Amino acid sequence: MEQRAVLCSAAYRLAIEQIPALQIREMPGISLRIHTSIRRQLKAGETDPSRIAFEAVKDVLVSDTH
C-alpha cells in the first residue's frame, strides 16, 4: 500500500509540473481530476509514474478541448 502511495505521489508531481500555472488557476478541480485519472490507472495495474502522469495530463487537457 505504501508503494502505491509513493507511485501516486510521483505521478502527480510529474503531471502537475507539465501544466502551466495559469492553466491550473483557470481550471477549478484540475487537481482532483489528475488524482482521479491516476487512481484509475493504478487500479488498472499501471506502474510507470511517467506513463501515468502523461495519461493524466492527457485526460485533463484533451477532455477540455472537446
mmJSON file of the N, C-alpha and C atoms, coordinates in Angstrom:
{"data_MODEL":{"atom_site":{
"group_PDB":["ATOM","ATOM","ATOM","ATOM","ATOM","ATOM","ATOM","ATOM","ATOM","ATOM","ATOM","ATOM","ATOM","ATOM","ATOM","ATOM","ATOM","ATOM","ATOM","ATOM","ATOM","ATOM","ATOM","ATOM","ATOM","ATOM","ATOM","ATOM","ATOM","ATOM","ATOM","ATOM","ATOM","ATOM","ATOM","ATOM","ATOM","ATOM","ATOM","ATOM","ATOM","ATOM","ATOM","ATOM","ATOM","ATOM","ATOM","ATOM","ATOM","ATOM","ATOM","ATOM","ATOM","ATOM","ATOM","ATOM","ATOM","ATOM","ATOM","ATOM","ATOM","ATOM","ATOM","ATOM","ATOM","ATOM","ATOM","ATOM","ATOM","ATOM","ATOM","ATOM","ATOM","ATOM","ATOM","ATOM","ATOM","ATOM","ATOM","ATOM","ATOM","ATOM","ATOM","ATOM","ATOM","ATOM","ATOM","ATOM","ATOM","ATOM","ATOM","ATOM","ATOM","ATOM","ATOM","ATOM","ATOM","ATOM","ATOM","ATOM","ATOM","ATOM","ATOM","ATOM","ATOM","ATOM","ATOM","ATOM","ATOM","ATOM","ATOM","ATOM","ATOM","ATOM","ATOM","ATOM","ATOM","ATOM","ATOM","ATOM","ATOM","ATOM","ATOM","ATOM","ATOM","ATOM","ATOM","ATOM","ATOM","ATOM","ATOM","ATOM","ATOM","ATOM","ATOM","ATOM","ATOM","ATOM","ATOM","ATOM","ATOM","ATOM","ATOM","ATOM","ATOM","ATOM","ATOM","ATOM","ATOM","ATOM","ATOM","ATOM","ATOM","ATOM","ATOM","ATOM","ATOM","ATOM","ATOM","ATOM","ATOM","ATOM","ATOM","ATOM","ATOM","ATOM","ATOM","ATOM","ATOM","ATOM","ATOM","ATOM","ATOM","ATOM","ATOM","ATOM","ATOM","ATOM","ATOM","ATOM","ATOM","ATOM","ATOM","ATOM","ATOM","ATOM","ATOM","ATOM","ATOM","ATOM","ATOM","ATOM","ATOM","ATOM","ATOM","ATOM","ATOM","ATOM"],
"id":[1,2,3,4,5,6,7,8,9,10,11,12,13,14,15,16,17,18,19,20,21,22,23,24,25,26,27,28,29,30,31,32,33,34,35,36,37,38,39,40,41,42,43,44,45,46,47,48,49,50,51,52,53,54,55,56,57,58,59,60,61,62,63,64,65,66,67,68,69,70,71,72,73,74,75,76,77,78,79,80,81,82,83,84,85,86,87,88,89,90,91,92,93,94,95,96,97,98,99,100,101,102,103,104,105,106,107,108,109,110,111,112,113,114,115,116,117,118,119,120,121,122,123,124,125,126,127,128,129,130,131,132,133,134,135,136,137,138,139,140,141,142,143,144,145,146,147,148,149,150,151,152,153,154,155,156,157,158,159,160,161,162,163,164,165,166,167,168,169,170,171,172,173,174,175,176,177,178,179,180,181,182,183,184,185,186,187,188,189,190,191,192,193,194,195,196,197,198],
"type_symbol":["N","C","C","N","C","C","N","C","C","N","C","C","N","C","C","N","C","C","N","C","C","N","C","C","N","C","C","N","C","C","N","C","C","N","C","C","N","C","C","N","C","C","N","C","C","N","C","C","N","C","C","N","C","C","N","C","C","N","C","C","N","C","C","N","C","C","N","C","C","N","C","C","N","C","C","N","C","C","N","C","C","N","C","C","N","C","C","N","C","C","N","C","C","N","C","C","N","C","C","N","C","C","N","C","C","N","C","C","N","C","C","N","C","C","N","C","C","N","C","C","N","C","C","N","C","C","N","C","C","N","C","C","N","C","C","N","C","C","N","C","C","N","C","C","N","C","C","N","C","C","N","C","C","N","C","C","N","C","C","N","C","C","N","C","C","N","C","C","N","C","C","N","C","C","N","C","C","N","C","C","N","C","C","N","C","C","N","C","C","N","C","C","N","C","C","N","C","C"],
"label_atom_id":["N","CA","C","N","CA","C","N","CA","C","N","CA","C","N","CA","C","N","CA","C","N","CA","C","N","CA","C","N","CA","C","N","CA","C","N","CA","C","N","CA","C","N","CA","C","N","CA","C","N","CA","C","N","CA","C","N","CA","C","N","CA","C","N","CA","C","N","CA","C","N","CA","C","N","CA","C","N","CA","C","N","CA","C","N","CA","C","N","CA","C","N","CA","C","N","CA","C","N","CA","C","N","CA","C","N","CA","C","N","CA","C","N","CA","C","N","CA","C","N","CA","C","N","CA","C","N","CA","C","N","CA","C","N","CA","C","N","CA","C","N","CA","C","N","CA","C","N","CA","C","N","CA","C","N","CA","C","N","CA","C","N","CA","C","N","CA","C","N","CA","C","N","CA","C","N","CA","C","N","CA","C","N","CA","C","N","CA","C","N","CA","C","N","CA","C","N","CA","C","N","CA","C","N","CA","C","N","CA","C","N","CA","C","N","CA","C","N","CA","C","N","CA","C","N","CA","C","N","CA","C"],
"label_alt_id":[null,null,null,null,null,null,null,null,null,null,null,null,null,null,null,null,null,null,null,null,null,null,null,null,null,null,null,null,null,null,null,null,null,null,null,null,null,null,null,null,null,null,null,null,null,null,null,null,null,null,null,null,null,null,null,null,null,null,null,null,null,null,null,null,null,null,null,null,null,null,null,null,null,null,null,null,null,null,null,null,null,null,null,null,null,null,null,null,null,null,null,null,null,null,null,null,null,null,null,null,null,null,null,null,null,null,null,null,null,null,null,null,null,null,null,null,null,null,null,null,null,null,null,null,null,null,null,null,null,null,null,null,null,null,null,null,null,null,null,null,null,null,null,null,null,null,null,null,null,null,null,null,null,null,null,null,null,null,null,null,null,null,null,null,null,null,null,null,null,null,null,null,null,null,null,null,null,null,null,null,null,null,null,null,null,null,null,null,null,null,null,null,null,null,null,null,null,null],
"label_comp_id":["MET","MET","MET","GLU","GLU","GLU","GLN","GLN","GLN","ARG","ARG","ARG","ALA","ALA","ALA","VAL","VAL","VAL","LEU","LEU","LEU","CYS","CYS","CYS","SER","SER","SER","ALA","ALA","ALA","ALA","ALA","ALA","TYR","TYR","TYR","ARG","ARG","ARG","LEU","LEU","LEU","ALA","ALA","ALA","ILE","ILE","ILE","GLU","GLU","GLU","GLN","GLN","GLN","ILE","ILE","ILE","PRO","PRO","PRO","ALA","ALA","ALA","LEU","LEU","LEU","GLN","GLN","GLN","ILE","ILE","ILE","ARG","ARG","ARG","GLU","GLU","GLU","MET","MET","MET","PRO","PRO","PRO","GLY","GLY","GLY","ILE","ILE","ILE","SER","SER","SER","LEU","LEU","LEU","ARG","ARG","ARG","ILE","ILE","ILE","HIS","HIS","HIS","THR","THR","THR","SER","SER","SER","ILE","ILE","ILE","ARG","ARG","ARG","ARG","ARG","ARG","GLN","GLN","GLN","LEU","LEU","LEU","LYS","LYS","LYS","ALA","ALA","ALA","GLY","GLY","GLY","GLU","GLU","GLU","THR","THR","THR","ASP","ASP","ASP","PRO","PRO","PRO","SER","SER","SER","ARG","ARG","ARG","ILE","ILE","ILE","ALA","ALA","ALA","PHE","PHE","PHE","GLU","GLU","GLU","ALA","ALA","ALA","VAL","VAL","VAL","LYS","LYS","LYS","ASP","ASP","ASP","VAL","VAL","VAL","LEU","LEU","LEU","VAL","VAL","VAL","SER","SER","SER","ASP","ASP","ASP","THR","THR","THR","HIS","HIS","HIS"],
"label_asym_id":["A","A","A","A","A","A","A","A","A","A","A","A","A","A","A","A","A","A","A","A","A","A","A","A","A","A","A","A","A","A","A","A","A","A","A","A","A","A","A","A","A","A","A","A","A","A","A","A","A","A","A","A","A","A","A","A","A","A","A","A","A","A","A","A","A","A","A","A","A","A","A","A","A","A","A","A","A","A","A","A","A","A","A","A","A","A","A","A","A","A","A","A","A","A","A","A","A","A","A","A","A","A","A","A","A","A","A","A","A","A","A","A","A","A","A","A","A","A","A","A","A","A","A","A","A","A","A","A","A","A","A","A","A","A","A","A","A","A","A","A","A","A","A","A","A","A","A","A","A","A","A","A","A","A","A","A","A","A","A","A","A","A","A","A","A","A","A","A","A","A","A","A","A","A","A","A","A","A","A","A","A","A","A","A","A","A","A","A","A","A","A","A","A","A","A","A","A","A"],
"label_entity_id":["1","1","1","1","1","1","1","1","1","1","1","1","1","1","1","1","1","1","1","1","1","1","1","1","1","1","1","1","1","1","1","1","1","1","1","1","1","1","1","1","1","1","1","1","1","1","1","1","1","1","1","1","1","1","1","1","1","1","1","1","1","1","1","1","1","1","1","1","1","1","1","1","1","1","1","1","1","1","1","1","1","1","1","1","1","1","1","1","1","1","1","1","1","1","1","1","1","1","1","1","1","1","1","1","1","1","1","1","1","1","1","1","1","1","1","1","1","1","1","1","1","1","1","1","1","1","1","1","1","1","1","1","1","1","1","1","1","1","1","1","1","1","1","1","1","1","1","1","1","1","1","1","1","1","1","1","1","1","1","1","1","1","1","1","1","1","1","1","1","1","1","1","1","1","1","1","1","1","1","1","1","1","1","1","1","1","1","1","1","1","1","1","1","1","1","1","1","1"],
"label_seq_id":[1,1,1,2,2,2,3,3,3,4,4,4,5,5,5,6,6,6,7,7,7,8,8,8,9,9,9,10,10,10,11,11,11,12,12,12,13,13,13,14,14,14,15,15,15,16,16,16,17,17,17,18,18,18,19,19,19,20,20,20,21,21,21,22,22,22,23,23,23,24,24,24,25,25,25,26,26,26,27,27,27,28,28,28,29,29,29,30,30,30,31,31,31,32,32,32,33,33,33,34,34,34,35,35,35,36,36,36,37,37,37,38,38,38,39,39,39,40,40,40,41,41,41,42,42,42,43,43,43,44,44,44,45,45,45,46,46,46,47,47,47,48,48,48,49,49,49,50,50,50,51,51,51,52,52,52,53,53,53,54,54,54,55,55,55,56,56,56,57,57,57,58,58,58,59,59,59,60,60,60,61,61,61,62,62,62,63,63,63,64,64,64,65,65,65,66,66,66],
"pdbx_PDB_ins_code":[null,null,null,null,null,null,null,null,null,null,null,null,null,null,null,null,null,null,null,null,null,null,null,null,null,null,null,null,null,null,null,null,null,null,null,null,null,null,null,null,null,null,null,null,null,null,null,null,null,null,null,null,null,null,null,null,null,null,null,null,null,null,null,null,null,null,null,null,null,null,null,null,null,null,null,null,null,null,null,null,null,null,null,null,null,null,null,null,null,null,null,null,null,null,null,null,null,null,null,null,null,null,null,null,null,null,null,null,null,null,null,null,null,null,null,null,null,null,null,null,null,null,null,null,null,null,null,null,null,null,null,null,null,null,null,null,null,null,null,null,null,null,null,null,null,null,null,null,null,null,null,null,null,null,null,null,null,null,null,null,null,null,null,null,null,null,null,null,null,null,null,null,null,null,null,null,null,null,null,null,null,null,null,null,null,null,null,null,null,null,null,null,null,null,null,null,null,null],
"Cartn_x":[0.825,0.0,0.867,1.96,2.842,3.481,3.819,4.408,3.414,2.158,1.134,1.039,1.154,1.107,2.305,3.474,4.675,4.528,4.019,3.795,2.79,1.713,0.685,1.273,2.057,2.673,3.648,4.466,5.433,4.718,3.688,2.936,2.241,1.69,1.016,2.007,3.17,4.192,4.597,4.832,5.209,4.099,2.866,1.739,1.551,1.531,1.238,2.342,3.58,4.691,4.541,3.75,3.58,2.492,1.749,0.633,1.022,0.935,1.301,0.46,1.085,0.419,-0.856,-0.829,-2.022,-3.184,-2.886,-3.925,-4.461,-3.584,-4.028,-5.001,-4.673,-5.56,-6.896,-6.886,-8.107,-9.005,-8.502,-9.268,-9.601,-10.745,-11.107,-11.23,-10.715,-10.833,-9.793,-8.812,-7.816,-7.051,-6.735,-6.005,-6.794,-8.06,-8.919,-9.009,-9.108,-9.199,-7.917,-6.766,-5.497,-5.451,-5.823,-5.839,-6.785,-7.923,-8.886,-8.298,-7.653,-7.017,-5.915,-5.108,-4.018,-4.57,-5.58,-6.179,-6.742,-7.381,-7.956,-6.85,-5.743,-4.638,-3.966,-3.806,-3.225,-4.109,-5.401,-6.35,-6.256,-5.935,-5.798,-4.447,-3.559,-2.294,-1.084,-1.247,-0.108,0.891,2.197,3.222,4.303,4.256,5.265,4.772,5.4,4.902,4.908,5.869,5.903,4.714,4.434,3.301,1.983,1.885,0.68,0.487,1.568,1.491,1.083,1.683,1.353,-0.133,-0.629,-2.048,-2.952,-2.553,-3.361,-3.458,-2.32,-2.325,-3.191,-3.037,-3.832,-5.323,-5.664,-7.067,-7.638,-6.861,-7.326,-7.394,-6.357,-6.285,-7.043,-6.966,-7.637,-9.144,-9.62,-11.068,-11.67,-10.859,-11.366,-11.426,-10.782,-10.775,-11.909,-12.649,-13.763,-15.083],
"Cartn_y":[-1.199,0.0,1.26,1.238,2.401,2.64,1.563,1.697,2.374,2.05,2.67,4.17,4.556,5.974,6.721,6.105,6.721,6.87,5.859,5.894,6.981,7.067,8.083,9.484,9.674,10.973,11.363,10.424,10.697,11.044,10.289,10.552,11.907,12.242,13.535,14.681,14.58,15.629,15.797,14.686,14.753,15.38,15.024,15.558,17.046,17.464,18.868,19.783,19.28,20.076,20.357,19.563,19.727,20.733,21.182,22.094,23.496,24.479,25.85,26.362,27.161,27.672,28.438,29.209,29.962,29.015,27.938,26.971,26.281,26.022,25.405,26.333,27.617,28.588,28.727,28.581,28.761,27.533,26.41,25.159,24.666,25.056,24.568,23.04,22.433,20.985,20.198,20.874,20.149,19.144,19.507,18.612,17.325,17.469,16.3,15.436,16.072,15.321,14.546,15.139,14.432,13.228,13.438,12.328,11.22,11.568,10.569,9.737,10.395,9.683,8.762,9.251,8.448,7.234,7.436,6.311,5.266,5.721,4.799,3.962,4.609,3.892,2.914,3.32,2.419,1.197,1.421,0.315,-0.654,-0.107,-0.938,-1.656,-1.355,-2.072,-1.341,-0.102,0.669,0.942,0.848,1.03,2.039,2.597,3.562,4.983,5.698,7.034,8.016,7.905,8.808,8.564,7.321,6.978,7.396,7.166,7.554,9.063,9.818,11.282,11.759,11.193,11.581,11.362,10.199,9.89,10.805,11.123,12.007,13.404,13.92,15.247,15.195,14.155,13.996,13.926,13.164,13.063,14.439,15.207,16.508,17.548,17.638,18.699,18.362,17.152,16.787,16.765,16.327,16.274,17.669,18.698,20.066,20.714,20.122,20.717,20.206,19.23,18.657,19.213],
"Cartn_z":[0.0,0.0,0.0,0.758,0.797,-0.566,-1.267,-2.6,-3.55,-3.409,-4.253,-3.971,-2.707,-2.343,-2.91,-2.871,-3.425,-4.938,-5.592,-7.032,-7.406,-6.639,-6.865,-6.711,-5.681,-5.418,-6.529,-6.955,-8.022,-9.323,-9.658,-10.886,-10.814,-9.662,-9.514,-9.712,-9.077,-9.224,-10.684,-11.366,-12.774,-13.617,-13.33,-14.106,-13.872,-12.631,-12.309,-12.833,-12.905,-13.435,-14.931,-15.622,-17.066,-17.431,-16.444,-16.701,-16.248,-17.133,-16.759,-15.583,-14.717,-13.516,-13.862,-14.93,-15.334,-15.638,-16.334,-16.674,-15.418,-14.463,-13.205,-12.49,-12.46,-11.798,-12.525,-13.836,-14.624,-14.641,-14.185,-14.249,-12.841,-12.318,-10.984,-10.989,-9.978,-9.851,-10.618,-11.21,-12.004,-11.152,-9.939,-9.05,-8.802,-8.533,-8.309,-9.565,-10.715,-11.97,-12.247,-11.923,-12.091,-11.153,-9.898,-8.927,-9.374,-9.896,-10.363,-11.489,-12.434,-13.536,-13.026,-12.116,-11.556,-10.824,-9.994,-9.258,-10.222,-11.278,-12.26,-12.915,-13.249,-13.878,-12.919,-11.671,-10.675,-10.478,-10.445,-10.283,-11.465,-12.657,-13.855,-13.908,-12.945,-12.859,-13.424,-13.844,-14.376,-13.253,-13.566,-12.539,-12.912,-14.108,-14.541,-14.265,-13.317,-12.961,-14.122,-15.031,-16.193,-17.113,-17.364,-18.229,-17.569,-16.278,-15.545,-15.619,-15.403,-15.451,-16.83,-17.877,-19.243,-19.521,-19.149,-19.383,-18.565,-17.351,-16.502,-17.112,-17.58,-18.218,-19.476,-20.247,-21.467,-21.122,-20.095,-19.669,-19.312,-18.581,-18.092,-19.2,-20.003,-21.004,-22.283,-22.752,-24.001,-23.82,-22.665,-22.454,-22.416,-22.084,-22.056,-23.423,-24.425,-25.751,-26.613,-26.138,-26.925,-26.476],
"occupancy":[1.0,1.0,1.0,1.0,1.0,1.0,1.0,1.0,1.0,1.0,1.0,1.0,1.0,1.0,1.0,1.0,1.0,1.0,1.0,1.0,1.0,1.0,1.0,1.0,1.0,1.0,1.0,1.0,1.0,1.0,1.0,1.0,1.0,1.0,1.0,1.0,1.0,1.0,1.0,1.0,1.0,1.0,1.0,1.0,1.0,1.0,1.0,1.0,1.0,1.0,1.0,1.0,1.0,1.0,1.0,1.0,1.0,1.0,1.0,1.0,1.0,1.0,1.0,1.0,1.0,1.0,1.0,1.0,1.0,1.0,1.0,1.0,1.0,1.0,1.0,1.0,1.0,1.0,1.0,1.0,1.0,1.0,1.0,1.0,1.0,1.0,1.0,1.0,1.0,1.0,1.0,1.0,1.0,1.0,1.0,1.0,1.0,1.0,1.0,1.0,1.0,1.0,1.0,1.0,1.0,1.0,1.0,1.0,1.0,1.0,1.0,1.0,1.0,1.0,1.0,1.0,1.0,1.0,1.0,1.0,1.0,1.0,1.0,1.0,1.0,1.0,1.0,1.0,1.0,1.0,1.0,1.0,1.0,1.0,1.0,1.0,1.0,1.0,1.0,1.0,1.0,1.0,1.0,1.0,1.0,1.0,1.0,1.0,1.0,1.0,1.0,1.0,1.0,1.0,1.0,1.0,1.0,1.0,1.0,1.0,1.0,1.0,1.0,1.0,1.0,1.0,1.0,1.0,1.0,1.0,1.0,1.0,1.0,1.0,1.0,1.0,1.0,1.0,1.0,1.0,1.0,1.0,1.0,1.0,1.0,1.0,1.0,1.0,1.0,1.0,1.0,1.0,1.0,1.0,1.0,1.0,1.0,1.0],
"B_iso_or_equiv":[0.0,0.0,0.0,0.0,0.0,0.0,0.0,0.0,0.0,0.0,0.0,0.0,0.0,0.0,0.0,0.0,0.0,0.0,0.0,0.0,0.0,0.0,0.0,0.0,0.0,0.0,0.0,0.0,0.0,0.0,0.0,0.0,0.0,0.0,0.0,0.0,0.0,0.0,0.0,0.0,0.0,0.0,0.0,0.0,0.0,0.0,0.0,0.0,0.0,0.0,0.0,0.0,0.0,0.0,0.0,0.0,0.0,0.0,0.0,0.0,0.0,0.0,0.0,0.0,0.0,0.0,0.0,0.0,0.0,0.0,0.0,0.0,0.0,0.0,0.0,0.0,0.0,0.0,0.0,0.0,0.0,0.0,0.0,0.0,0.0,0.0,0.0,0.0,0.0,0.0,0.0,0.0,0.0,0.0,0.0,0.0,0.0,0.0,0.0,0.0,0.0,0.0,0.0,0.0,0.0,0.0,0.0,0.0,0.0,0.0,0.0,0.0,0.0,0.0,0.0,0.0,0.0,0.0,0.0,0.0,0.0,0.0,0.0,0.0,0.0,0.0,0.0,0.0,0.0,0.0,0.0,0.0,0.0,0.0,0.0,0.0,0.0,0.0,0.0,0.0,0.0,0.0,0.0,0.0,0.0,0.0,0.0,0.0,0.0,0.0,0.0,0.0,0.0,0.0,0.0,0.0,0.0,0.0,0.0,0.0,0.0,0.0,0.0,0.0,0.0,0.0,0.0,0.0,0.0,0.0,0.0,0.0,0.0,0.0,0.0,0.0,0.0,0.0,0.0,0.0,0.0,0.0,0.0,0.0,0.0,0.0,0.0,0.0,0.0,0.0,0.0,0.0,0.0,0.0,0.0,0.0,0.0,0.0],
"pdbx_formal_charge":[null,null,null,null,null,null,null,null,null,null,null,null,null,null,null,null,null,null,null,null,null,null,null,null,null,null,null,null,null,null,null,null,null,null,null,null,null,null,null,null,null,null,null,null,null,null,null,null,null,null,null,null,null,null,null,null,null,null,null,null,null,null,null,null,null,null,null,null,null,null,null,null,null,null,null,null,null,null,null,null,null,null,null,null,null,null,null,null,null,null,null,null,null,null,null,null,null,null,null,null,null,null,null,null,null,null,null,null,null,null,null,null,null,null,null,null,null,null,null,null,null,null,null,null,null,null,null,null,null,null,null,null,null,null,null,null,null,null,null,null,null,null,null,null,null,null,null,null,null,null,null,null,null,null,null,null,null,null,null,null,null,null,null,null,null,null,null,null,null,null,null,null,null,null,null,null,null,null,null,null,null,null,null,null,null,null,null,null,null,null,null,null,null,null,null,null,null,null],
"auth_seq_id":[1,1,1,2,2,2,3,3,3,4,4,4,5,5,5,6,6,6,7,7,7,8,8,8,9,9,9,10,10,10,11,11,11,12,12,12,13,13,13,14,14,14,15,15,15,16,16,16,17,17,17,18,18,18,19,19,19,20,20,20,21,21,21,22,22,22,23,23,23,24,24,24,25,25,25,26,26,26,27,27,27,28,28,28,29,29,29,30,30,30,31,31,31,32,32,32,33,33,33,34,34,34,35,35,35,36,36,36,37,37,37,38,38,38,39,39,39,40,40,40,41,41,41,42,42,42,43,43,43,44,44,44,45,45,45,46,46,46,47,47,47,48,48,48,49,49,49,50,50,50,51,51,51,52,52,52,53,53,53,54,54,54,55,55,55,56,56,56,57,57,57,58,58,58,59,59,59,60,60,60,61,61,61,62,62,62,63,63,63,64,64,64,65,65,65,66,66,66],
"auth_comp_id":["MET","MET","MET","GLU","GLU","GLU","GLN","GLN","GLN","ARG","ARG","ARG","ALA","ALA","ALA","VAL","VAL","VAL","LEU","LEU","LEU","CYS","CYS","CYS","SER","SER","SER","ALA","ALA","ALA","ALA","ALA","ALA","TYR","TYR","TYR","ARG","ARG","ARG","LEU","LEU","LEU","ALA","ALA","ALA","ILE","ILE","ILE","GLU","GLU","GLU","GLN","GLN","GLN","ILE","ILE","ILE","PRO","PRO","PRO","ALA","ALA","ALA","LEU","LEU","LEU","GLN","GLN","GLN","ILE","ILE","ILE","ARG","ARG","ARG","GLU","GLU","GLU","MET","MET","MET","PRO","PRO","PRO","GLY","GLY","GLY","ILE","ILE","ILE","SER","SER","SER","LEU","LEU","LEU","ARG","ARG","ARG","ILE","ILE","ILE","HIS","HIS","HIS","THR","THR","THR","SER","SER","SER","ILE","ILE","ILE","ARG","ARG","ARG","ARG","ARG","ARG","GLN","GLN","GLN","LEU","LEU","LEU","LYS","LYS","LYS","ALA","ALA","ALA","GLY","GLY","GLY","GLU","GLU","GLU","THR","THR","THR","ASP","ASP","ASP","PRO","PRO","PRO","SER","SER","SER","ARG","ARG","ARG","ILE","ILE","ILE","ALA","ALA","ALA","PHE","PHE","PHE","GLU","GLU","GLU","ALA","ALA","ALA","VAL","VAL","VAL","LYS","LYS","LYS","ASP","ASP","ASP","VAL","VAL","VAL","LEU","LEU","LEU","VAL","VAL","VAL","SER","SER","SER","ASP","ASP","ASP","THR","THR","THR","HIS","HIS","HIS"],
"auth_asym_id":["A","A","A","A","A","A","A","A","A","A","A","A","A","A","A","A","A","A","A","A","A","A","A","A","A","A","A","A","A","A","A","A","A","A","A","A","A","A","A","A","A","A","A","A","A","A","A","A","A","A","A","A","A","A","A","A","A","A","A","A","A","A","A","A","A","A","A","A","A","A","A","A","A","A","A","A","A","A","A","A","A","A","A","A","A","A","A","A","A","A","A","A","A","A","A","A","A","A","A","A","A","A","A","A","A","A","A","A","A","A","A","A","A","A","A","A","A","A","A","A","A","A","A","A","A","A","A","A","A","A","A","A","A","A","A","A","A","A","A","A","A","A","A","A","A","A","A","A","A","A","A","A","A","A","A","A","A","A","A","A","A","A","A","A","A","A","A","A","A","A","A","A","A","A","A","A","A","A","A","A","A","A","A","A","A","A","A","A","A","A","A","A","A","A","A","A","A","A"],
"auth_atom_id":["N","CA","C","N","CA","C","N","CA","C","N","CA","C","N","CA","C","N","CA","C","N","CA","C","N","CA","C","N","CA","C","N","CA","C","N","CA","C","N","CA","C","N","CA","C","N","CA","C","N","CA","C","N","CA","C","N","CA","C","N","CA","C","N","CA","C","N","CA","C","N","CA","C","N","CA","C","N","CA","C","N","CA","C","N","CA","C","N","CA","C","N","CA","C","N","CA","C","N","CA","C","N","CA","C","N","CA","C","N","CA","C","N","CA","C","N","CA","C","N","CA","C","N","CA","C","N","CA","C","N","CA","C","N","CA","C","N","CA","C","N","CA","C","N","CA","C","N","CA","C","N","CA","C","N","CA","C","N","CA","C","N","CA","C","N","CA","C","N","CA","C","N","CA","C","N","CA","C","N","CA","C","N","CA","C","N","CA","C","N","CA","C","N","CA","C","N","CA","C","N","CA","C","N","CA","C","N","CA","C","N","CA","C","N","CA","C","N","CA","C","N","CA","C","N","CA","C","N","CA","C"],
"pdbx_PDB_model_num":[1,1,1,1,1,1,1,1,1,1,1,1,1,1,1,1,1,1,1,1,1,1,1,1,1,1,1,1,1,1,1,1,1,1,1,1,1,1,1,1,1,1,1,1,1,1,1,1,1,1,1,1,1,1,1,1,1,1,1,1,1,1,1,1,1,1,1,1,1,1,1,1,1,1,1,1,1,1,1,1,1,1,1,1,1,1,1,1,1,1,1,1,1,1,1,1,1,1,1,1,1,1,1,1,1,1,1,1,1,1,1,1,1,1,1,1,1,1,1,1,1,1,1,1,1,1,1,1,1,1,1,1,1,1,1,1,1,1,1,1,1,1,1,1,1,1,1,1,1,1,1,1,1,1,1,1,1,1,1,1,1,1,1,1,1,1,1,1,1,1,1,1,1,1,1,1,1,1,1,1,1,1,1,1,1,1,1,1,1,1,1,1,1,1,1,1,1,1]
}}}
